[in-house]
């Protein structure tokens, strides 16, 4: 009897659950990666308060990645999810939950930071499992001169490691693969393998990288340039009738080497410190701290000059001086954050810098660094051409331009238009254009010198007709996917150009030909098109949606762009109106009518970051150009409040009424009776007896019969 007990226990034991499937397959061609993922999901209901809800799984993708398609694999086979709009997917999700008698959350569940998509699973029966299979494409990145594809950390509650297979296609230019790593482990590359296939295991939760590097080509290009191309079709209506035209979509990547540093310091440094009102007291304070840190980080034998500029440019020294403690303190004291100017005339400051360099007259070997420290707010009249003209033509000197964009904590980023203008200006000379974050001044200064020693920034990096980036710093890279209206050349070579310290950079590369589906989703992602998917099988209904917007970020508590109208009105009333009144009171009285001049004037002020950019008289009934010009010029002497953390311009319209304090006299009275007597006596009335005017008694005011 006891001998049968183990056999009976064997019959009633619950079968062991199948291990979850989690596989990742990566195919890399040129700068593109196609990633396929298989992961097991389980559809179960959960109780939240008094509500029954389905399962939610968050998904994080590499930066710039774009999803292609989804399918669900279960015992019955494969079910492909259909692409839908967000509205359609949300409506379908609500219907599926209602049919299952499940409820939507009262508030949208908050996604973790970095979540790109949220998978909603509505189970038909609890405990059913399926495998989600999806694909996405991405342009690879650059880190320390290596090509890298970074897979974000898993968002699963109970993550499991994944079996990873990486296939690296041969380089179209025939370059050998010299090194590769998978999840931090080096990979042995078989000699002559084309393509190279690498296998390994990823961590369960942590993010992991795939890195690789190709051998350097025959030229002296200090980095790697990769491209991929795919045929796409567009509709051409230029000839009246629509017709399909074939063209190419391109994806490009440039990855700079983190090369060795050069040891030669500059011959001299000219600091241009922006003290305009747009910089603000905090910005000017940060600028002068960075200026001091930069001078102290240089060798003590490098002389420096300093020019403070706003609407005017004022040199602190006539000629560059050695960086002693006294000279540094002189610059710090001169750059007083409480003495700001209205206006940002960068061209004048550059012209002063050129005059200082020409006046130095020494024979030092090396470059002259012109270091522009500014908040990046650039008036429309300060163009790259004008700035270049102001600085060009220095006698016998080789100039390098360093544009350091310094902003107060919490401010918006430098506007893209201003950044592009500074890049176009610096491109003529070479150097760096870099936003400087608030932090350790010494570290920021050391990083600037290190970048200059490694060749400065690459500026205005382009692949054919597409701009990869305004700036690429040493050890970093830039990528872009775009539609090129031209056809791919017959020789299948595309050109990459940039500007560095050593002049123009040119390199040609052969693009890898990939399938259209690799590139099209990236083009849609670049145009901010959101995609959603939905579908169902016998076990569950699945909806994939972009996550709800973040609401708990700390920086969301910063109020941006708010300007209290009362503050602006008080500023104009207290500072501007007395000046406008003085323009009227000090007018010239050339003729009799000028003494009693009256009229209305509408003045439009354009204010950006607390700085007046334009003052225009939109309408005037004064008919006096001197007063109108005086009022417009008076607007430039006023200090205006700044909107909080916002670059968007503010427009203030002032309607001014000018009139004398005393009323204007009427036309002369030709009657024999004096006007003053008439005012005292009042108007005469007709009486019955005119002799009563001579009597002391009150006259009879009764009307004549």
C-alpha positions in Angstrom: 0.0 0.0 0.0 2.8 2.5 0.9 4.6 1.5 -2.3 2.0 3.3 -4.4 2.1 6.6 -2.5 4.9 8.2 -4.6 3.1 7.3 -7.8 -0.2 8.8 -6.6 1.6 12.1 -5.6 3.1 12.2 -9.1 -0.4 12.2 -10.6 -1.7 15.1 -8.5 1.3 17.4 -8.7 0.7 20.7 -10.6 2.7 20.8 -13.9 5.7 23.2 -13.8 5.0 26.5 -15.4 6.8 27.2 -18.7 9.7 29.7 -18.2 8.9 33.2 -19.6 10.3 33.9 -23.1 12.5 37.0 -23.4 14.6 37.2 -26.5 16.2 40.2 -28.3 17.6 40.1 -31.8 19.5 43.1 -33.2 20.5 43.6 -36.8 22.9 46.5 -37.5 23.6 48.0 -40.9 25.6 51.3 -41.1 24.1 53.7 -38.6 20.8 51.8 -38.3 19.7 49.1 -35.9 16.6 46.9 -36.3 15.6 45.4 -32.9 13.2 42.5 -32.5 11.9 41.7 -29.0 10.0 38.7 -27.7 8.6 38.9 -24.2 6.1 36.9 -22.2 3.1 38.8 -20.7 0.3 37.5 -18.5 -3.2 38.8 -18.5 -4.6 39.1 -15.0 -7.1 41.4 -13.3 -6.2 43.4 -10.2 -8.2 45.1 -7.5 -7.5 48.8 -6.9 -9.8 50.1 -4.2 -13.2 48.9 -5.2 -12.4 48.6 -8.9 -11.2 45.7 -11.1 -8.6 46.7 -13.6 -6.5 45.0 -16.2 -2.7 44.6 -16.6 -0.4 47.5 -17.5 3.2 47.0 -18.9 5.5 50.0 -19.6 8.0 50.0 -22.4 11.2 52.1 -22.8 13.0 52.4 -26.1 16.4 53.8 -27.1 16.6 57.5 -27.7 15.1 58.4 -31.1 13.8 54.8 -31.7 10.5 54.2 -33.7 8.2 51.2 -33.4 7.4 49.3 -36.6 4.8 46.6 -35.7 3.4 44.3 -33.1 2.0 40.8 -32.9 0.8 38.5 -30.2 1.8 34.8 -30.2 -0.2 32.2 -28.2 -1.3 28.6 -28.5 -3.7 29.5 -31.4 -1.0 31.2 -33.4 0.0 34.8 -34.3 -2.3 37.8 -34.1 -1.1 41.0 -35.7 -2.1 44.2 -34.0 -3.5 46.9 -36.3 -2.0 50.4 -36.3 -4.6 53.0 -35.1 -4.8 56.6 -34.1 -4.7 57.4 -30.4 -8.4 58.3 -30.4 -9.4 54.9 -32.0 -7.1 53.0 -29.7 -8.5 54.7 -26.6 -12.1 54.1 -27.7 -11.3 50.4 -28.3 -9.7 50.1 -24.9 -12.8 51.5 -23.2 -15.1 49.1 -25.1 -12.9 46.1 -24.2 -12.8 47.1 -20.5 -16.6 47.6 -20.5 -17.2 44.2 -22.0 -15.0 42.5 -19.4 -16.6 44.6 -16.7 -13.3 46.2 -15.8 -12.9 49.9 -15.1 -10.5 52.6 -16.3 -8.5 54.3 -13.5 -10.1 57.4 -12.1 -6.9 59.2 -13.1 -4.5 58.1 -15.8 -1.8 56.0 -14.2 1.5 57.8 -14.1 4.2 56.3 -16.2 7.8 56.2 -15.0 10.2 58.7 -16.5 11.6 57.3 -19.7 8.6 55.3 -20.6 7.8 55.5 -24.3 4.7 53.3 -24.6 2.2 51.7 -22.3 0.8 48.3 -23.1 -2.8 47.8 -21.7 -3.8 44.1 -21.4 -7.4 43.2 -21.0 -7.6 39.5 -20.1 -10.5 37.4 -21.4 -9.7 34.8 -18.7 -7.2 35.4 -15.9 -3.9 33.8 -16.0 -3.6 33.4 -19.8 -0.1 34.1 -21.1 1.1 35.2 -24.5 4.3 36.4 -26.1 4.5 40.0 -27.3 6.7 40.3 -30.4 7.5 43.8 -31.6 10.1 45.5 -33.7 11.7 49.0 -33.7 14.4 50.8 -35.6 16.9 53.3 -34.2 19.8 55.4 -35.3 22.8 54.3 -33.2 24.7 56.8 -31.0 28.3 57.7 -30.2 30.0 57.6 -26.9 33.7 58.3 -26.4 34.4 57.7 -30.1 32.6 54.3 -30.1 29.4 53.4 -31.8 26.8 52.4 -29.3 23.2 51.1 -29.1 21.9 51.6 -25.5 18.9 49.4 -24.5 17.0 51.1 -21.6 16.4 49.3 -18.3 13.4 47.0 -18.1 10.1 48.4 -16.8 8.7 45.0 -15.8 7.8 44.3 -12.2 9.6 40.9 -12.3 12.1 41.2 -15.1 14.1 38.3 -16.5 17.4 38.2 -18.5 17.1 38.1 -22.3 18.9 35.9 -24.8 20.5 38.4 -27.2 21.7 37.9 -30.7 23.5 40.7 -32.5 24.2 40.6 -36.3 26.7 43.3 -37.5 26.5 43.7 -41.3 29.8 44.4 -43.2 30.9 48.0 -43.6 29.9 49.3 -47.0 33.3 50.9 -47.2 35.0 47.6 -46.5 36.3 48.6 -43.1 37.1 45.8 -40.7 35.3 45.5 -37.3 38.1 46.0 -34.7 36.2 45.7 -31.4 32.8 45.0 -30.0 31.2 44.5 -26.6 27.8 43.1 -25.5 26.4 44.1 -22.1 29.9 45.2 -20.9 31.7 42.0 -22.1 34.2 42.0 -24.9 33.5 39.8 -27.9 35.9 37.8 -29.9 35.6 38.8 -33.5 36.3 35.9 -35.9 38.7 36.9 -38.7 37.0 37.3 -42.0 33.5 36.9 -40.6 30.9 38.7 -42.8 28.6 39.4 -41.1 29.7 39.2 -37.5 27.2 37.4 -35.2 27.5 37.9 -31.5 25.5 36.1 -28.8 25.1 36.8 -25.1 22.7 37.4 -22.2 21.4 40.8 -21.0 20.9 41.9 -17.4 17.4 41.3 -16.0 16.6 45.0 -15.2 19.6 47.3 -15.8 20.2 49.1 -19.0 22.9 47.6 -21.3 24.9 48.6 -24.3 26.1 47.1 -27.6 29.3 48.9 -28.6 31.6 48.5 -31.6 34.2 50.3 -33.7 35.4 50.0 -37.3 39.0 50.4 -38.4 39.9 53.9 -39.6 39.8 54.5 -43.4 42.5 55.5 -45.7 42.1 59.3 -45.1 42.8 61.3 -42.0 39.2 61.8 -40.9 39.3 61.8 -37.1 36.2 59.7 -36.5 33.6 57.5 -38.2 31.0 58.6 -40.7 28.2 56.1 -41.5 25.1 56.4 -43.7 22.1 54.3 -44.7 19.8 54.7 -47.6 16.4 53.3 -48.6 14.2 53.8 -51.6 10.9 55.6 -50.9 8.1 56.8 -53.1 6.6 60.3 -53.1 3.8 61.9 -55.1 4.9 64.6 -57.5 2.2 67.1 -58.6 4.5 69.6 -60.2 3.4 68.7 -63.8 -0.3 68.8 -63.1 -1.1 65.1 -62.8 0.0 63.2 -59.7 2.7 60.7 -60.4 4.8 58.4 -58.2 8.5 59.4 -58.1 11.2 57.4 -56.6 13.7 59.0 -54.2 16.0 58.1 -51.3 15.6 58.5 -47.6 19.0 58.9 -45.8 20.1 58.3 -42.3 23.5 59.6 -41.3 25.8 59.4 -38.3 29.1 61.1 -37.4 31.1 59.9 -34.4 34.2 61.9 -33.3 37.2 60.2 -31.9 38.2 61.3 -28.4 41.7 62.0 -29.7 44.9 63.0 -27.8 45.1 66.5 -26.4 47.4 69.2 -27.9 49.7 71.0 -25.5 50.0 74.4 -27.1 48.2 77.1 -25.1 46.8 80.3 -26.8 48.9 83.3 -27.3 46.3 85.6 -25.6 42.7 85.6 -24.5 40.1 88.4 -25.0 37.1 88.1 -22.8 33.8 89.7 -23.9 31.4 89.7 -21.0 27.7 90.4 -21.7 26.1 92.8 -19.2 22.9 93.4 -21.0 19.6 93.3 -19.1 18.6 90.2 -21.0 21.4 88.3 -19.1 20.1 89.5 -15.8 22.0 89.9 -12.5 22.3 86.2 -12.0 23.5 85.6 -15.6 26.2 88.3 -15.3 27.4 86.9 -12.0 27.7 83.5 -13.6 29.5 84.9 -16.6 32.2 86.7 -14.6 32.7 83.6 -12.4 33.3 81.5 -15.5 35.6 84.2 -17.0 37.7 84.1 -13.8 37.8 80.3 -13.8 38.8 80.2 -17.4 41.7 82.6 -16.9 42.9 80.8 -13.8 42.8 77.4 -15.7 45.2 78.8 -18.4 48.9 78.9 -17.9 50.0 82.0 -15.9 52.0 83.2 -18.9 48.9 83.8 -21.1 47.8 87.5 -21.0 44.2 88.4 -21.2 42.0 91.4 -21.9 38.4 92.0 -21.0 35.6 94.0 -22.6 32.1 94.6 -21.1 29.3 95.1 -23.5 25.6 95.9 -23.7 24.5 98.7 -25.9 28.1 99.9 -25.7 31.4 98.1 -25.4 33.9 99.2 -22.7 37.4 97.7 -22.4 38.5 97.1 -18.9 42.1 97.4 -20.0 43.5 99.2 -23.1 45.7 96.2 -23.9 45.9 92.5 -22.6 47.5 92.1 -19.2 49.1 89.3 -17.3 46.6 87.4 -15.1 47.6 88.7 -11.7 45.2 88.8 -8.7 44.8 92.6 -9.1 43.8 92.4 -12.8 41.3 89.6 -12.1 39.8 91.6 -9.3 39.5 94.7 -11.5 37.5 92.7 -14.1 35.3 91.1 -11.4 34.5 94.6 -9.9 33.8 96.1 -13.3 31.3 93.4 -14.3 28.9 94.5 -11.6 25.5 92.6 -11.9 23.7 95.8 -10.6 24.9 97.9 -13.5 23.2 96.4 -16.6 22.6 98.0 -20.0 19.7 97.9 -22.3 20.8 96.3 -25.6 23.1 93.6 -26.9 25.6 94.9 -29.5 27.8 91.9 -30.0 29.3 93.4 -33.2 30.6 96.4 -31.4 32.2 94.2 -28.8 33.9 92.1 -31.5 35.2 95.3 -33.2 36.7 96.4 -29.8 38.3 93.0 -29.5 39.9 93.3 -32.9 41.3 96.7 -32.0 42.7 95.3 -28.8 44.4 92.4 -30.6 45.8 94.8 -33.3 47.1 97.1 -30.6 48.9 94.3 -28.6 51.7 94.3 -31.2 53.6 91.4 -29.6 55.1 88.5 -31.5 53.7 85.7 -29.4 53.2 82.4 -31.3 49.8 80.7 -31.1 46.2 81.5 -31.5 44.2 84.3 -30.1 41.0 83.2 -28.3 38.1 85.6 -28.5 35.8 84.3 -25.7 32.2 85.5 -25.9 30.3 85.0 -22.6 26.6 85.8 -23.2 23.1 84.6 -22.4 22.5 83.9 -26.1 19.7 86.4 -26.6 20.5 87.9 -30.0 18.7 90.9 -31.5 17.6 90.5 -35.1 20.2 93.0 -36.4 23.1 91.0 -34.9 23.6 88.6 -37.8 26.5 86.2 -38.4 27.7 88.2 -41.3 27.8 91.4 -39.3 29.7 89.7 -36.4 32.2 88.2 -38.8 32.8 91.5 -40.5 33.4 93.2 -37.1 36.1 90.6 -36.2 37.7 89.7 -39.5 40.8 91.4 -40.8 43.0 91.3 -37.7 46.6 91.9 -38.7 48.8 88.8 -38.5 46.7 87.0 -35.9 45.0 83.6 -36.1 41.7 83.9 -34.2 39.6 81.2 -32.6 36.1 82.0 -31.3 34.7 80.5 -28.1 31.0 81.2 -27.7 30.0 80.3 -24.1 26.2 80.5 -23.5 25.6 81.1 -19.8 22.0 81.3 -18.4 20.5 81.6 -15.0 19.2 78.4 -13.3 15.7 77.6 -14.5 15.9 79.6 -17.7 14.8 78.1 -21.0 17.4 76.8 -23.4 19.1 79.2 -25.8 16.7 79.6 -28.8 17.6 77.5 -31.8 17.7 80.5 -34.1 20.3 82.3 -31.9 22.4 79.1 -31.6 22.4 78.7 -35.3 23.5 82.3 -35.8 26.4 81.9 -33.4 27.4 78.7 -35.1 27.5 80.4 -38.5 29.6 83.1 -37.1 32.1 80.8 -35.3 32.3 78.6 -38.3 34.4 81.2 -40.1 37.1 80.9 -37.4 36.7 77.6 -35.7 36.4 77.1 -31.9 33.5 76.0 -29.8 29.9 77.0 -29.3 28.6 75.6 -26.1 25.8 76.1 -23.5 27.3 76.1 -20.1 25.2 74.5 -17.3 25.3 75.9 -13.8 27.7 74.0 -11.6 31.3 73.9 -10.6 33.1 76.7 -12.4 36.5 75.1 -12.3 35.2 71.9 -13.9 33.4 73.9 -16.6 36.6 75.8 -17.4 38.7 72.7 -17.5 36.2 71.0 -19.8 36.4 74.0 -22.2 40.2 73.9 -22.3 40.2 70.2 -22.8 37.8 70.5 -25.7 39.9 73.1 -27.3 43.0 71.0 -26.8 41.2 68.1 -28.6 40.4 70.1 -31.7 37.4 72.2 -30.5 33.9 71.6 -31.7 32.8 70.5 -35.2 30.4 73.2 -36.3 27.6 73.0 -38.8 27.9 69.2 -39.5 26.0 68.2 -42.7 25.4 65.0 -44.6 24.4 66.0 -48.2 21.4 68.3 -47.8 20.6 67.4 -44.2 22.1 69.0 -41.1 23.2 66.4 -38.6 23.9 69.0 -35.9 25.0 72.5 -35.2 27.8 71.4 -32.8 29.6 68.1 -32.2 32.0 68.0 -29.3 35.1 65.7 -29.0 34.1 62.1 -28.2 30.5 62.7 -29.2 28.4 62.3 -32.3 25.2 63.3 -34.1 22.7 61.5 -36.3 19.7 62.4 -38.5 17.2 60.6 -40.6 15.6 62.6 -43.4 14.2 62.5 -46.9 16.7 63.7 -49.6 14.9 65.1 -52.7 17.8 64.1 -54.9 18.5 60.6 -56.1 21.4 58.6 -54.7 24.5 59.1 -56.9 25.5 56.2 -59.2 28.7 55.7 -57.4 26.7 55.4 -54.1 28.8 57.9 -52.2 27.5 60.6 -49.9 29.5 63.5 -48.5 29.8 64.7 -44.9 31.2 68.2 -44.2 32.0 70.2 -41.0 34.2 72.9 -39.7 36.9 72.4 -37.0 39.9 74.2 -35.6 42.0 72.9 -38.5 39.6 74.2 -41.2 37.0 72.4 -43.3 36.4 68.7 -42.9 35.2 66.5 -45.8 34.7 62.8 -46.0 32.8 60.5 -48.3 31.1 57.3 -47.3 29.1 54.6 -48.9 25.6 54.2 -47.5 24.3 50.8 -46.5 21.2 49.9 -48.5 18.4 48.9 -46.1 14.7 48.1 -46.4 12.2 51.0 -46.5 10.6 49.9 -43.3 13.8 50.6 -41.4 13.7 54.3 -42.3 10.1 55.2 -42.7 9.2 55.0 -38.9 12.2 57.2 -38.1 11.0 59.8 -40.5 7.5 59.7 -38.9 9.1 60.0 -35.4 11.1 63.0 -36.5 7.8 64.7 -37.5 6.3 64.0 -34.0 3.7 61.6 -35.3 2.3 59.4 -32.5 1.3 55.9 -33.3 -0.9 53.4 -31.5 -1.9 49.7 -32.0 -4.7 47.5 -30.9 -5.9 43.9 -31.4 -7.3 40.8 -29.6 -7.0 37.0 -29.6 -8.9 34.4 -27.7 -7.0 35.1 -24.5 -6.7 38.9 -24.3 -7.2 42.3 -25.9 -4.1 44.5 -26.2 -3.8 48.2 -26.7 -0.5 50.0 -27.1 -0.6 53.8 -26.4 1.9 56.6 -25.7 2.0 57.2 -22.0 0.1 59.9 -20.3 2.0 63.2 -19.8 4.3 63.6 -16.8 2.8 65.6 -14.1 5.1 65.0 -11.1 8.3 66.4 -12.5 10.0 69.0 -10.3 10.6 71.4 -13.1 6.9 71.5 -13.9 6.4 73.6 -10.7 8.4 76.4 -12.3 6.1 79.0 -13.7 7.3 79.9 -17.2 6.6 83.1 -19.1 4.5 84.8 -16.4 4.7 88.6 -16.3 2.4 90.3 -13.9 0.7 93.1 -15.9 0.7 95.3 -12.7 4.5 95.0 -12.5 5.0 96.1 -16.1 2.4 98.9 -15.7 4.1 100.3 -12.6 7.5 100.1 -14.2 6.2 102.2 -17.2 4.3 104.6 -14.9 7.2 105.2 -12.6 10.1 105.2 -15.0 8.8 106.0 -18.5 6.0 108.4 -18.1 8.1 111.1 -16.4 10.5 110.9 -19.4 7.6 111.1 -21.9 6.2 114.1 -20.0 9.6 115.8 -20.1 9.7 115.3 -23.9 6.4 117.2 -24.1 7.2 120.0 -21.6 10.6 120.7 -23.2 9.2 121.1 -26.7 10.1 124.1 -28.8 7.4 126.8 -29.2 8.1 128.1 -32.7 4.5 129.3 -33.2 1.5 130.3 -31.2 -0.1 126.8 -31.6 2.9 125.0 -30.0 2.0 126.4 -26.6 -1.3 124.6 -26.6 -0.2 121.4 -28.6 -2.3 118.4 -27.8 -2.7 115.0 -29.3 -2.4 111.2 -28.8 0.5 108.8 -29.4 0.5 105.0 -29.5 3.9 103.5 -28.7 4.6 99.8 -29.2 7.4 98.2 -27.1 8.9 94.8 -27.8 10.6 93.4 -24.7 12.5 90.1 -24.5 14.1 88.8 -21.4 13.8 92.3 -19.8 15.6 94.0 -22.7 13.9 96.4 -25.1 14.4 95.2 -28.6 12.2 97.7 -30.5 10.2 100.9 -29.8 7.9 102.0 -32.7 5.4 104.9 -32.9 2.4 103.1 -34.4 0.1 106.2 -34.5 0.3 109.8 -33.6 -1.9 112.9 -33.9 0.7 115.3 -32.4 2.2 116.2 -35.8 5.5 116.9 -34.0 8.4 114.6 -35.0 10.7 115.9 -32.3 8.4 114.9 -29.5 7.8 111.5 -31.1 11.5 110.8 -31.5 12.1 111.9 -27.9 9.4 109.6 -26.6 10.7 106.7 -28.6 14.3 107.3 -27.4 13.2 107.6 -23.8 11.9 104.0 -23.9 15.5 102.8 -24.2 16.5 104.3 -20.9 13.9 102.3 -18.9 14.6 99.1 -17.0 11.9 96.6 -17.7 10.9 93.5 -15.7 11.8 90.0 -17.0 9.2 87.3 -17.6 10.1 84.3 -15.4 12.2 81.7 -17.2 10.9 82.5 -20.7 12.5 83.9 -23.9 9.2 84.7 -25.7 9.0 88.4 -26.4 6.4 90.6 -24.6 4.6 93.4 -26.4 3.5 96.4 -24.5 1.2 99.0 -26.1 1.2 102.5 -24.6 -1.5 105.0 -25.5 -0.3 108.4 -24.3 -2.4 111.6 -24.2 -0.6 115.0 -24.4 -2.4 118.2 -23.5 -1.5 121.5 -21.7 -2.5 122.1 -18.1 -4.4 125.4 -19.0 -7.1 125.6 -21.5 -6.4 127.4 -24.7 -7.8 131.0 -25.0 -10.6 131.6 -27.5 -10.6 134.1 -30.4 -10.2 137.9 -29.4 -13.5 139.6 -28.5 -14.2 142.7 -30.7 -16.9 144.1 -28.5 -16.3 147.4 -26.7 -16.8 145.8 -23.3 -13.7 144.2 -21.8 -13.8 140.4 -21.5 -12.6 140.4 -17.8 -15.5 142.6 -16.8 -17.9 140.4 -18.7 -16.6 137.4 -16.7 -17.1 139.3 -13.4 -20.6 140.6 -14.2 -21.8 137.7 -16.1 -23.8 138.0 -19.3 -26.2 140.9 -19.6 -29.9 140.3 -19.6 -32.7 142.5 -21.0 -34.4 144.5 -18.3 -37.5 146.7 -18.1 -35.5 149.8 -17.0 -31.9 150.4 -18.1 -31.4 153.0 -15.4 -31.3 150.4 -12.7 -27.8 149.7 -13.7 -26.8 152.9 -12.0 -28.7 152.2 -8.8 -27.6 150.2 -5.8 -30.8 148.2 -5.6 -31.0 144.9 -7.3 -32.0 145.1 -10.9 -35.3 143.8 -12.0 -34.6 140.7 -14.1 -38.1 140.2 -15.3 -38.4 139.8 -19.0 -39.7 142.5 -21.2 -43.4 142.3 -21.9 
